[in-house]
C-alpha cells in the first residue's frame, strides 16, 4: 500500500451548461507501507528511496452538450441523458527532490455515451485513452489502473483486479454496460412483481510500459513492487488485454444491485480473487437507488 499526503487546489469555471474548464494544482509526497519499498538497482547495487515529492499542474476541459442537472442548495448531480460527454485533460508533473530528476506530461481523452436500444433497454459506453510522456518515470506516476479488492461493485474500475497489479504509461480502456430493464424478469409473473432488472457489463483494458520507463528493460529505474518473498506483484501488460465481464440484477428491494463478475485473462498472476475454486470469479454488491 501507499501512504499519500497531498495538498491540492482546483478552480472550475462553467462558461455554459455545456462547457466547463477546470484548472488544478497539487503538491504531494508518497511513501511505501508494509512490504512496499521503492528499490533502484544500478549495476547490481540496490538502494532504497524513502519517498517521492512532486508538484503537478493540470487543465481539464469537459464538453457535454445539452446536459441537465439535479440542483440542490449545496450540490448538483448530473442527469445522464443520451447526449455524449467529452473530456480532455493535460497534466505536467515534476519531482522536487534534487536526487530524483524526472518529469512527465499526461494527456487523457475520455468519451461517455448512453444510447437507447429500443425494446431491449439501453446501454452505456465509456472509452478512455491516455499517454504519459517522459523517461525514467517511477511506476507511481504512470497510470496505476483502478482496481477493486472490496465486495462493492465499482462501475468504472476493474472489479477482479488487485491494487497495484497493473501499471501503464499508455493505455486504452473500454467499458460497456447494457441495462435490459424488465425484458427478462417481466416475462415471469411472480418475478415481475419484484421489479428486478437485469444487466450485463464488460471491461477491456490494454496498455503497456515503454522501454524507457520499464525497469525490467532499462536498469537504474524504480523497480516494480514485489511481495515479502521477492515475487512480482505489479506487472506491465504483455500482448493480451485485461478482460472481465459480469451479469447482474439490480433494483432488488428498490435499492440493491448484485453482480457475478468473471476475469478472463492474466489468471496466473498471484493473489487473484477466488470463488468456490474458480480463479478470478467473485460476487459484488452495489447500493443504487432507482426511480
ChimeraX commands (.cxc) that place a marker at each C-alpha (Angstrom):
marker #1 position 0.00,0.00,0.00 radius 0.5
marker #1 position 1.00,3.63,-0.50 radius 0.5
marker #1 position 0.97,6.44,2.06 radius 0.5
marker #1 position -0.04,9.53,0.12 radius 0.5
marker #1 position -0.08,13.07,1.51 radius 0.5
marker #1 position -1.31,15.76,-0.83 radius 0.5
marker #1 position -2.24,19.42,-0.86 radius 0.5
marker #1 position -4.28,20.39,-3.90 radius 0.5
marker #1 position -6.29,23.27,-5.29 radius 0.5
marker #1 position -8.89,23.40,-8.04 radius 0.5
marker #1 position -10.60,26.16,-9.94 radius 0.5
marker #1 position -13.65,25.34,-12.04 radius 0.5
marker #1 position -15.46,27.72,-14.35 radius 0.5
marker #1 position -18.59,26.95,-16.34 radius 0.5
marker #1 position -18.94,29.01,-19.48 radius 0.5
marker #1 position -22.33,27.35,-20.01 radius 0.5
marker #1 position -24.11,24.15,-19.03 radius 0.5
marker #1 position -22.28,22.57,-21.94 radius 0.5
marker #1 position -18.66,23.57,-21.32 radius 0.5
marker #1 position -16.53,23.54,-18.18 radius 0.5
marker #1 position -12.85,24.42,-17.70 radius 0.5
marker #1 position -11.00,23.09,-14.65 radius 0.5
marker #1 position -7.52,24.17,-13.52 radius 0.5
marker #1 position -5.70,22.05,-10.95 radius 0.5
marker #1 position -2.52,22.21,-8.94 radius 0.5
marker #1 position -1.14,19.96,-6.24 radius 0.5
marker #1 position 1.96,19.04,-4.33 radius 0.5
marker #1 position 2.36,15.78,-2.51 radius 0.5
marker #1 position 4.60,13.04,-1.23 radius 0.5
marker #1 position 4.28,9.27,-1.47 radius 0.5
marker #1 position 5.95,6.58,0.61 radius 0.5
marker #1 position 5.53,2.84,0.90 radius 0.5
marker #1 position 3.67,0.94,3.60 radius 0.5
marker #1 position 4.14,-2.67,4.68 radius 0.5
marker #1 position 6.12,-4.67,2.14 radius 0.5
marker #1 position 6.10,-1.89,-0.47 radius 0.5
marker #1 position 9.59,-0.50,-0.97 radius 0.5
marker #1 position 10.97,1.68,-3.74 radius 0.5
marker #1 position 14.13,-0.08,-4.88 radius 0.5
marker #1 position 16.60,1.06,-7.53 radius 0.5
marker #1 position 19.12,-1.45,-8.90 radius 0.5
marker #1 position 22.15,0.05,-10.64 radius 0.5
marker #1 position 24.79,-2.42,-11.78 radius 0.5
marker #1 position 23.83,-4.89,-9.08 radius 0.5
marker #1 position 23.87,-2.32,-6.28 radius 0.5
marker #1 position 20.49,-1.73,-4.70 radius 0.5
marker #1 position 19.37,1.45,-2.99 radius 0.5
marker #1 position 16.01,2.41,-1.50 radius 0.5
marker #1 position 14.09,5.63,-1.99 radius 0.5
marker #1 position 12.19,6.64,1.13 radius 0.5
marker #1 position 9.62,8.86,-0.54 radius 0.5
marker #1 position 8.76,10.87,-3.64 radius 0.5
marker #1 position 7.98,14.59,-3.57 radius 0.5
marker #1 position 6.33,16.15,-6.60 radius 0.5
marker #1 position 4.31,19.06,-7.86 radius 0.5
marker #1 position 1.68,18.82,-10.59 radius 0.5
marker #1 position -0.42,21.28,-12.55 radius 0.5
marker #1 position -3.19,20.47,-14.99 radius 0.5
marker #1 position -6.06,21.66,-17.11 radius 0.5
marker #1 position -9.24,19.77,-17.98 radius 0.5
marker #1 position -11.98,20.61,-20.44 radius 0.5
marker #1 position -15.39,18.99,-20.31 radius 0.5
marker #1 position -17.90,19.38,-23.11 radius 0.5
marker #1 position -21.35,17.89,-22.51 radius 0.5
marker #1 position -23.93,19.33,-24.92 radius 0.5
marker #1 position -27.49,19.72,-23.65 radius 0.5
marker #1 position -26.72,18.30,-20.24 radius 0.5
marker #1 position -29.16,18.66,-17.34 radius 0.5
marker #1 position -28.64,18.52,-13.57 radius 0.5
marker #1 position -30.43,17.93,-10.31 radius 0.5
marker #1 position -29.67,21.05,-8.30 radius 0.5
marker #1 position -29.75,21.30,-4.51 radius 0.5
marker #1 position -28.74,24.05,-2.12 radius 0.5
marker #1 position -25.10,22.98,-1.98 radius 0.5
marker #1 position -24.66,20.34,-4.62 radius 0.5
marker #1 position -25.56,19.38,-8.13 radius 0.5
marker #1 position -25.80,15.97,-9.76 radius 0.5
marker #1 position -25.56,15.19,-13.45 radius 0.5
marker #1 position -28.61,13.66,-15.13 radius 0.5
marker #1 position -27.38,11.10,-17.63 radius 0.5
marker #1 position -29.07,11.61,-20.97 radius 0.5
marker #1 position -28.45,10.33,-24.49 radius 0.5
marker #1 position -26.09,13.22,-25.21 radius 0.5
marker #1 position -22.36,12.41,-25.25 radius 0.5
marker #1 position -19.79,13.72,-22.78 radius 0.5
marker #1 position -16.28,14.60,-23.96 radius 0.5
marker #1 position -13.33,15.25,-21.68 radius 0.5
marker #1 position -9.72,16.11,-22.42 radius 0.5
marker #1 position -7.11,16.76,-19.76 radius 0.5
marker #1 position -3.42,17.57,-19.60 radius 0.5
marker #1 position -1.10,17.32,-16.60 radius 0.5
marker #1 position 2.51,18.23,-16.02 radius 0.5
marker #1 position 4.38,16.76,-13.06 radius 0.5
marker #1 position 7.87,17.43,-11.72 radius 0.5
marker #1 position 9.95,15.88,-8.96 radius 0.5
marker #1 position 11.06,18.47,-6.39 radius 0.5
marker #1 position 13.69,16.18,-4.88 radius 0.5
marker #1 position 17.11,17.12,-6.37 radius 0.5
marker #1 position 18.26,13.49,-6.25 radius 0.5
marker #1 position 15.28,12.34,-8.36 radius 0.5
marker #1 position 15.28,14.17,-11.65 radius 0.5
marker #1 position 12.15,13.22,-13.56 radius 0.5
marker #1 position 9.13,14.94,-15.04 radius 0.5
marker #1 position 6.16,13.84,-17.08 radius 0.5
marker #1 position 3.32,15.04,-19.28 radius 0.5
marker #1 position -0.03,13.24,-19.31 radius 0.5
marker #1 position -2.68,13.55,-21.97 radius 0.5
marker #1 position -6.04,11.90,-21.29 radius 0.5
marker #1 position -9.09,11.62,-23.58 radius 0.5
marker #1 position -12.44,10.35,-22.30 radius 0.5
marker #1 position -15.79,9.75,-24.01 radius 0.5
marker #1 position -19.10,8.64,-22.48 radius 0.5
marker #1 position -22.39,7.95,-24.26 radius 0.5
marker #1 position -25.74,6.47,-23.28 radius 0.5
marker #1 position -27.91,5.09,-26.08 radius 0.5
marker #1 position -31.38,3.61,-26.29 radius 0.5
marker #1 position -31.75,0.09,-27.63 radius 0.5
marker #1 position -35.49,0.03,-28.25 radius 0.5
marker #1 position -37.37,-2.82,-26.62 radius 0.5
marker #1 position -34.22,-4.37,-25.16 radius 0.5
marker #1 position -33.29,-1.47,-22.87 radius 0.5
marker #1 position -30.34,0.89,-23.14 radius 0.5
marker #1 position -26.55,0.79,-22.88 radius 0.5
marker #1 position -23.63,2.92,-21.72 radius 0.5
marker #1 position -20.22,3.14,-23.38 radius 0.5
marker #1 position -17.09,4.60,-21.81 radius 0.5
marker #1 position -13.92,4.91,-23.86 radius 0.5
marker #1 position -10.72,6.33,-22.38 radius 0.5
marker #1 position -7.18,6.68,-23.71 radius 0.5
marker #1 position -4.09,8.09,-22.01 radius 0.5
marker #1 position -0.43,8.63,-22.82 radius 0.5
marker #1 position 2.29,9.60,-20.34 radius 0.5
marker #1 position 5.29,11.29,-21.95 radius 0.5
marker #1 position 8.71,11.24,-20.30 radius 0.5
marker #1 position 11.52,8.88,-19.36 radius 0.5
marker #1 position 12.65,7.37,-16.08 radius 0.5
marker #1 position 9.17,7.84,-14.60 radius 0.5
marker #1 position 8.55,5.80,-11.40 radius 0.5
marker #1 position 5.55,3.49,-11.61 radius 0.5
marker #1 position 3.65,5.63,-9.07 radius 0.5
marker #1 position 3.44,8.42,-11.64 radius 0.5
marker #1 position 2.34,6.29,-14.52 radius 0.5
marker #1 position -1.25,5.04,-14.53 radius 0.5
marker #1 position -1.93,2.63,-11.68 radius 0.5
marker #1 position -5.10,1.13,-13.05 radius 0.5
marker #1 position -8.21,1.44,-10.92 radius 0.5
marker #1 position -8.75,-1.87,-9.14 radius 0.5
marker #1 position -11.17,-3.16,-6.55 radius 0.5
marker #1 position -10.48,-5.58,-3.71 radius 0.5
marker #1 position -13.69,-4.88,-1.82 radius 0.5
marker #1 position -17.08,-6.57,-2.11 radius 0.5
marker #1 position -18.69,-3.47,-3.58 radius 0.5
marker #1 position -19.21,-3.19,-7.33 radius 0.5
marker #1 position -17.45,-0.23,-8.94 radius 0.5
marker #1 position -18.76,0.56,-12.39 radius 0.5
marker #1 position -15.60,2.04,-13.91 radius 0.5
marker #1 position -12.94,0.04,-12.05 radius 0.5
marker #1 position -11.65,-3.45,-12.75 radius 0.5
marker #1 position -13.54,-5.38,-10.09 radius 0.5
marker #1 position -11.37,-8.52,-10.24 radius 0.5
marker #1 position -8.03,-6.70,-10.34 radius 0.5
marker #1 position -5.78,-6.32,-7.29 radius 0.5
marker #1 position -4.45,-2.96,-6.18 radius 0.5
marker #1 position -1.16,-2.05,-7.90 radius 0.5
marker #1 position -1.45,-5.13,-10.11 radius 0.5
marker #1 position -1.03,-3.34,-13.45 radius 0.5
marker #1 position 0.64,-0.07,-14.45 radius 0.5
marker #1 position 0.93,1.59,-17.86 radius 0.5
marker #1 position 2.33,4.72,-19.40 radius 0.5
marker #1 position -0.08,4.33,-22.32 radius 0.5
marker #1 position -3.41,2.57,-22.46 radius 0.5
marker #1 position -6.94,2.38,-23.83 radius 0.5
marker #1 position -9.92,1.36,-21.69 radius 0.5
marker #1 position -13.39,0.30,-22.80 radius 0.5
marker #1 position -16.40,-0.21,-20.51 radius 0.5
marker #1 position -19.75,-1.43,-21.82 radius 0.5
marker #1 position -22.90,-1.87,-19.74 radius 0.5
marker #1 position -26.27,-2.96,-21.11 radius 0.5
marker #1 position -29.39,-2.50,-18.99 radius 0.5
marker #1 position -32.20,-4.81,-20.05 radius 0.5
marker #1 position -34.68,-3.23,-17.62 radius 0.5
marker #1 position -37.56,-5.72,-17.25 radius 0.5
marker #1 position -37.01,-7.56,-20.54 radius 0.5
marker #1 position -36.50,-10.97,-18.89 radius 0.5
marker #1 position -37.97,-10.80,-15.40 radius 0.5
marker #1 position -41.22,-9.20,-16.61 radius 0.5
marker #1 position -41.97,-12.41,-18.50 radius 0.5
marker #1 position -42.23,-14.34,-15.21 radius 0.5
marker #1 position -45.38,-13.34,-13.27 radius 0.5
marker #1 position -44.00,-13.75,-9.74 radius 0.5
marker #1 position -40.72,-12.01,-10.55 radius 0.5
marker #1 position -42.48,-9.21,-12.41 radius 0.5
marker #1 position -43.99,-8.03,-9.14 radius 0.5
marker #1 position -40.49,-7.70,-7.65 radius 0.5
marker #1 position -39.47,-5.25,-10.43 radius 0.5
marker #1 position -36.00,-6.73,-10.71 radius 0.5
marker #1 position -33.89,-5.60,-13.67 radius 0.5
marker #1 position -31.10,-7.48,-15.41 radius 0.5
marker #1 position -27.86,-6.15,-16.88 radius 0.5
marker #1 position -24.53,-7.26,-18.31 radius 0.5
marker #1 position -21.23,-5.43,-18.46 radius 0.5
marker #1 position -17.69,-5.84,-19.76 radius 0.5
marker #1 position -14.34,-4.13,-19.24 radius 0.5
marker #1 position -11.41,-4.37,-21.63 radius 0.5
marker #1 position -8.13,-2.69,-20.72 radius 0.5
marker #1 position -4.99,-2.74,-22.81 radius 0.5
marker #1 position -1.81,-0.80,-22.21 radius 0.5
marker #1 position 1.89,-1.08,-21.77 radius 0.5
marker #1 position 5.06,0.45,-20.37 radius 0.5
marker #1 position 7.57,1.80,-22.87 radius 0.5
marker #1 position 11.17,0.63,-22.51 radius 0.5
marker #1 position 12.40,3.97,-21.19 radius 0.5
marker #1 position 10.08,3.62,-18.18 radius 0.5
marker #1 position 10.25,-0.16,-17.73 radius 0.5
marker #1 position 12.68,-1.29,-15.00 radius 0.5
marker #1 position 12.77,-4.82,-16.42 radius 0.5
marker #1 position 14.29,-3.38,-19.61 radius 0.5
marker #1 position 16.14,-0.23,-18.53 radius 0.5
marker #1 position 18.42,-0.52,-15.46 radius 0.5
marker #1 position 18.55,2.18,-12.82 radius 0.5
marker #1 position 14.77,2.75,-12.64 radius 0.5
marker #1 position 12.49,2.23,-9.66 radius 0.5
marker #1 position 11.58,-1.46,-9.71 radius 0.5
marker #1 position 8.05,-2.79,-9.77 radius 0.5
marker #1 position 6.82,-3.96,-6.33 radius 0.5
marker #1 position 7.31,-7.50,-5.06 radius 0.5
marker #1 position 5.95,-9.43,-2.10 radius 0.5
marker #1 position 7.93,-10.43,1.01 radius 0.5
marker #1 position 9.43,-13.41,-0.87 radius 0.5
marker #1 position 10.52,-11.27,-3.80 radius 0.5
marker #1 position 7.82,-12.43,-6.20 radius 0.5
marker #1 position 6.47,-9.70,-8.53 radius 0.5
marker #1 position 3.07,-8.28,-7.67 radius 0.5
marker #1 position 2.96,-5.41,-10.19 radius 0.5
marker #1 position 3.07,-6.02,-13.92 radius 0.5
marker #1 position 3.03,-4.33,-17.30 radius 0.5
marker #1 position 0.64,-5.76,-19.87 radius 0.5
marker #1 position 2.02,-8.14,-22.46 radius 0.5
marker #1 position 0.22,-8.81,-25.76 radius 0.5
marker #1 position -3.10,-9.66,-24.12 radius 0.5
marker #1 position -5.63,-7.15,-22.75 radius 0.5
marker #1 position -7.19,-7.41,-19.31 radius 0.5
marker #1 position -10.79,-8.61,-19.75 radius 0.5
marker #1 position -13.61,-9.09,-17.27 radius 0.5
marker #1 position -17.38,-9.35,-17.64 radius 0.5
marker #1 position -20.34,-9.54,-15.31 radius 0.5
marker #1 position -24.03,-10.37,-15.15 radius 0.5
marker #1 position -26.17,-8.67,-12.58 radius 0.5
marker #1 position -29.56,-7.98,-11.09 radius 0.5
marker #1 position -30.49,-4.52,-9.84 radius 0.5
marker #1 position -33.47,-2.89,-8.17 radius 0.5
marker #1 position -33.61,-5.60,-5.52 radius 0.5
marker #1 position -35.81,-4.02,-2.83 radius 0.5
marker #1 position -35.53,-0.85,-4.99 radius 0.5
marker #1 position -32.01,-0.47,-3.65 radius 0.5
marker #1 position -29.54,-3.32,-4.14 radius 0.5
marker #1 position -27.56,-4.50,-7.14 radius 0.5
marker #1 position -25.73,-7.86,-7.20 radius 0.5
marker #1 position -23.18,-8.83,-9.89 radius 0.5
marker #1 position -21.35,-12.06,-10.62 radius 0.5
marker #1 position -18.02,-10.96,-12.12 radius 0.5
marker #1 position -15.54,-13.12,-14.05 radius 0.5
marker #1 position -12.00,-12.25,-15.02 radius 0.5
marker #1 position -10.78,-13.96,-18.20 radius 0.5
marker #1 position -7.10,-13.02,-18.61 radius 0.5
marker #1 position -3.89,-12.97,-16.54 radius 0.5
marker #1 position -5.20,-15.78,-14.35 radius 0.5
marker #1 position -1.63,-16.83,-13.48 radius 0.5
marker #1 position -1.00,-13.62,-11.56 radius 0.5
marker #1 position -0.78,-14.15,-7.79 radius 0.5
marker #1 position -3.47,-13.44,-5.19 radius 0.5
marker #1 position -6.43,-13.41,-7.55 radius 0.5
marker #1 position -9.97,-13.36,-6.12 radius 0.5
marker #1 position -11.33,-16.90,-5.91 radius 0.5
marker #1 position -14.95,-18.01,-5.57 radius 0.5
marker #1 position -15.57,-21.70,-4.90 radius 0.5
marker #1 position -12.29,-22.69,-6.51 radius 0.5
marker #1 position -12.77,-20.59,-9.65 radius 0.5
marker #1 position -9.97,-18.06,-10.13 radius 0.5
marker #1 position -10.99,-14.55,-10.99 radius 0.5
marker #1 position -14.63,-15.10,-10.06 radius 0.5
marker #1 position -16.43,-13.03,-7.45 radius 0.5
marker #1 position -19.70,-11.56,-6.24 radius 0.5
marker #1 position -20.00,-7.80,-5.85 radius 0.5
marker #1 position -22.73,-5.59,-4.39 radius 0.5
marker #1 position -23.80,-2.01,-5.03 radius 0.5
marker #1 position -26.37,0.29,-3.47 radius 0.5
marker #1 position -28.19,2.05,-6.29 radius 0.5
marker #1 position -31.47,3.86,-5.92 radius 0.5
marker #1 position -33.70,3.57,-8.99 radius 0.5
marker #1 position -36.81,5.55,-9.82 radius 0.5
marker link #1:1,2 radius 0.2
marker link #1:2,3 radius 0.2
marker link #1:3,4 radius 0.2
marker link #1:4,5 radius 0.2
marker link #1:5,6 radius 0.2
marker link #1:6,7 radius 0.2
marker link #1:7,8 radius 0.2
marker link #1:8,9 radius 0.2
marker link #1:9,10 radius 0.2
marker link #1:10,11 radius 0.2
marker link #1:11,12 radius 0.2
marker link #1:12,13 radius 0.2
marker link #1:13,14 radius 0.2
marker link #1:14,15 radius 0.2
marker link #1:15,16 radius 0.2
marker link #1:16,17 radius 0.2
marker link #1:17,18 radius 0.2
marker link #1:18,19 radius 0.2
marker link #1:19,20 radius 0.2
marker link #1:20,21 radius 0.2
marker link #1:21,22 radius 0.2
marker link #1:22,23 radius 0.2
marker link #1:23,24 radius 0.2
marker link #1:24,25 radius 0.2
marker link #1:25,26 radius 0.2
marker link #1:26,27 radius 0.2
marker link #1:27,28 radius 0.2
marker link #1:28,29 radius 0.2
marker link #1:29,30 radius 0.2
marker link #1:30,31 radius 0.2
marker link #1:31,32 radius 0.2
marker link #1:32,33 radius 0.2
marker link #1:33,34 radius 0.2
marker link #1:34,35 radius 0.2
marker link #1:35,36 radius 0.2
marker link #1:36,37 radius 0.2
marker link #1:37,38 radius 0.2
marker link #1:38,39 radius 0.2
marker link #1:39,40 radius 0.2
marker link #1:40,41 radius 0.2
marker link #1:41,42 radius 0.2
marker link #1:42,43 radius 0.2
marker link #1:43,44 radius 0.2
marker link #1:44,45 radius 0.2
marker link #1:45,46 radius 0.2
marker link #1:46,47 radius 0.2
marker link #1:47,48 radius 0.2
marker link #1:48,49 radius 0.2
marker link #1:49,50 radius 0.2
marker link #1:50,51 radius 0.2
marker link #1:51,52 radius 0.2
marker link #1:52,53 radius 0.2
marker link #1:53,54 radius 0.2
marker link #1:54,55 radius 0.2
marker link #1:55,56 radius 0.2
marker link #1:56,57 radius 0.2
marker link #1:57,58 radius 0.2
marker link #1:58,59 radius 0.2
marker link #1:59,60 radius 0.2
marker link #1:60,61 radius 0.2
marker link #1:61,62 radius 0.2
marker link #1:62,63 radius 0.2
marker link #1:63,64 radius 0.2
marker link #1:64,65 radius 0.2
marker link #1:65,66 radius 0.2
marker link #1:66,67 radius 0.2
marker link #1:67,68 radius 0.2
marker link #1:68,69 radius 0.2
marker link #1:69,70 radius 0.2
marker link #1:70,71 radius 0.2
marker link #1:71,72 radius 0.2
marker link #1:72,73 radius 0.2
marker link #1:73,74 radius 0.2
marker link #1:74,75 radius 0.2
marker link #1:75,76 radius 0.2
marker link #1:76,77 radius 0.2
marker link #1:77,78 radius 0.2
marker link #1:78,79 radius 0.2
marker link #1:79,80 radius 0.2
marker link #1:80,81 radius 0.2
marker link #1:81,82 radius 0.2
marker link #1:82,83 radius 0.2
marker link #1:83,84 radius 0.2
marker link #1:84,85 radius 0.2
marker link #1:85,86 radius 0.2
marker link #1:86,87 radius 0.2
marker link #1:87,88 radius 0.2
marker link #1:88,89 radius 0.2
marker link #1:89,90 radius 0.2
marker link #1:90,91 radius 0.2
marker link #1:91,92 radius 0.2
marker link #1:92,93 radius 0.2
marker link #1:93,94 radius 0.2
marker link #1:94,95 radius 0.2
marker link #1:95,96 radius 0.2
marker link #1:96,97 radius 0.2
marker link #1:97,98 radius 0.2
marker link #1:98,99 radius 0.2
marker link #1:99,100 radius 0.2
marker link #1:100,101 radius 0.2
marker link #1:101,102 radius 0.2
marker link #1:102,103 radius 0.2
marker link #1:103,104 radius 0.2
marker link #1:104,105 radius 0.2
marker link #1:105,106 radius 0.2
marker link #1:106,107 radius 0.2
marker link #1:107,108 radius 0.2
marker link #1:108,109 radius 0.2
marker link #1:109,110 radius 0.2
marker link #1:110,111 radius 0.2
marker link #1:111,112 radius 0.2
marker link #1:112,113 radius 0.2
marker link #1:113,114 radius 0.2
marker link #1:114,115 radius 0.2
marker link #1:115,116 radius 0.2
marker link #1:116,117 radius 0.2
marker link #1:117,118 radius 0.2
marker link #1:118,119 radius 0.2
marker link #1:119,120 radius 0.2
marker link #1:120,121 radius 0.2
marker link #1:121,122 radius 0.2
marker link #1:122,123 radius 0.2
marker link #1:123,124 radius 0.2
marker link #1:124,125 radius 0.2
marker link #1:125,126 radius 0.2
marker link #1:126,127 radius 0.2
marker link #1:127,128 radius 0.2
marker link #1:128,129 radius 0.2
marker link #1:129,130 radius 0.2
marker link #1:130,131 radius 0.2
marker link #1:131,132 radius 0.2
marker link #1:132,133 radius 0.2
marker link #1:133,134 radius 0.2
marker link #1:134,135 radius 0.2
marker link #1:135,136 radius 0.2
marker link #1:136,137 radius 0.2
marker link #1:137,138 radius 0.2
marker link #1:138,139 radius 0.2
marker link #1:139,140 radius 0.2
marker link #1:140,141 radius 0.2
marker link #1:141,142 radius 0.2
marker link #1:142,143 radius 0.2
marker link #1:143,144 radius 0.2
marker link #1:144,145 radius 0.2
marker link #1:145,146 radius 0.2
marker link #1:146,147 radius 0.2
marker link #1:147,148 radius 0.2
marker link #1:148,149 radius 0.2
marker link #1:149,150 radius 0.2
marker link #1:150,151 radius 0.2
marker link #1:151,152 radius 0.2
marker link #1:152,153 radius 0.2
marker link #1:153,154 radius 0.2
marker link #1:154,155 radius 0.2
marker link #1:155,156 radius 0.2
marker link #1:156,157 radius 0.2
marker link #1:157,158 radius 0.2
marker link #1:158,159 radius 0.2
marker link #1:159,160 radius 0.2
marker link #1:160,161 radius 0.2
marker link #1:161,162 radius 0.2
marker link #1:162,163 radius 0.2
marker link #1:163,164 radius 0.2
marker link #1:164,165 radius 0.2
marker link #1:165,166 radius 0.2
marker link #1:166,167 radius 0.2
marker link #1:167,168 radius 0.2
marker link #1:168,169 radius 0.2
marker link #1:169,170 radius 0.2
marker link #1:170,171 radius 0.2
marker link #1:171,172 radius 0.2
marker link #1:172,173 radius 0.2
marker link #1:173,174 radius 0.2
marker link #1:174,175 radius 0.2
marker link #1:175,176 radius 0.2
marker link #1:176,177 radius 0.2
marker link #1:177,178 radius 0.2
marker link #1:178,179 radius 0.2
marker link #1:179,180 radius 0.2
marker link #1:180,181 radius 0.2
marker link #1:181,182 radius 0.2
marker link #1:182,183 radius 0.2
marker link #1:183,184 radius 0.2
marker link #1:184,185 radius 0.2
marker link #1:185,186 radius 0.2
marker link #1:186,187 radius 0.2
marker link #1:187,188 radius 0.2
marker link #1:188,189 radius 0.2
marker link #1:189,190 radius 0.2
marker link #1:190,191 radius 0.2
marker link #1:191,192 radius 0.2
marker link #1:192,193 radius 0.2
marker link #1:193,194 radius 0.2
marker link #1:194,195 radius 0.2
marker link #1:195,196 radius 0.2
marker link #1:196,197 radius 0.2
marker link #1:197,198 radius 0.2
marker link #1:198,199 radius 0.2
marker link #1:199,200 radius 0.2
marker link #1:200,201 radius 0.2
marker link #1:201,202 radius 0.2
marker link #1:202,203 radius 0.2
marker link #1:203,204 radius 0.2
marker link #1:204,205 radius 0.2
marker link #1:205,206 radius 0.2
marker link #1:206,207 radius 0.2
marker link #1:207,208 radius 0.2
marker link #1:208,209 radius 0.2
marker link #1:209,210 radius 0.2
marker link #1:210,211 radius 0.2
marker link #1:211,212 radius 0.2
marker link #1:212,213 radius 0.2
marker link #1:213,214 radius 0.2
marker link #1:214,215 radius 0.2
marker link #1:215,216 radius 0.2
marker link #1:216,217 radius 0.2
marker link #1:217,218 radius 0.2
marker link #1:218,219 radius 0.2
marker link #1:219,220 radius 0.2
marker link #1:220,221 radius 0.2
marker link #1:221,222 radius 0.2
marker link #1:222,223 radius 0.2
marker link #1:223,224 radius 0.2
marker link #1:224,225 radius 0.2
marker link #1:225,226 radius 0.2
marker link #1:226,227 radius 0.2
marker link #1:227,228 radius 0.2
marker link #1:228,229 radius 0.2
marker link #1:229,230 radius 0.2
marker link #1:230,231 radius 0.2
marker link #1:231,232 radius 0.2
marker link #1:232,233 radius 0.2
marker link #1:233,234 radius 0.2
marker link #1:234,235 radius 0.2
marker link #1:235,236 radius 0.2
marker link #1:236,237 radius 0.2
marker link #1:237,238 radius 0.2
marker link #1:238,239 radius 0.2
marker link #1:239,240 radius 0.2
marker link #1:240,241 radius 0.2
marker link #1:241,242 radius 0.2
marker link #1:242,243 radius 0.2
marker link #1:243,244 radius 0.2
marker link #1:244,245 radius 0.2
marker link #1:245,246 radius 0.2
marker link #1:246,247 radius 0.2
marker link #1:247,248 radius 0.2
marker link #1:248,249 radius 0.2
marker link #1:249,250 radius 0.2
marker link #1:250,251 radius 0.2
marker link #1:251,252 radius 0.2
marker link #1:252,253 radius 0.2
marker link #1:253,254 radius 0.2
marker link #1:254,255 radius 0.2
marker link #1:255,256 radius 0.2
marker link #1:256,257 radius 0.2
marker link #1:257,258 radius 0.2
marker link #1:258,259 radius 0.2
marker link #1:259,260 radius 0.2
marker link #1:260,261 radius 0.2
marker link #1:261,262 radius 0.2
marker link #1:262,263 radius 0.2
marker link #1:263,264 radius 0.2
marker link #1:264,265 radius 0.2
marker link #1:265,266 radius 0.2
marker link #1:266,267 radius 0.2
marker link #1:267,268 radius 0.2
marker link #1:268,269 radius 0.2
marker link #1:269,270 radius 0.2
marker link #1:270,271 radius 0.2
marker link #1:271,272 radius 0.2
marker link #1:272,273 radius 0.2
marker link #1:273,274 radius 0.2
marker link #1:274,275 radius 0.2
marker link #1:275,276 radius 0.2
marker link #1:276,277 radius 0.2
marker link #1:277,278 radius 0.2
marker link #1:278,279 radius 0.2
marker link #1:279,280 radius 0.2
marker link #1:280,281 radius 0.2
marker link #1:281,282 radius 0.2
marker link #1:282,283 radius 0.2
marker link #1:283,284 radius 0.2
marker link #1:284,285 radius 0.2
marker link #1:285,286 radius 0.2
marker link #1:286,287 radius 0.2
marker link #1:287,288 radius 0.2
marker link #1:288,289 radius 0.2
marker link #1:289,290 radius 0.2
marker link #1:290,291 radius 0.2
view
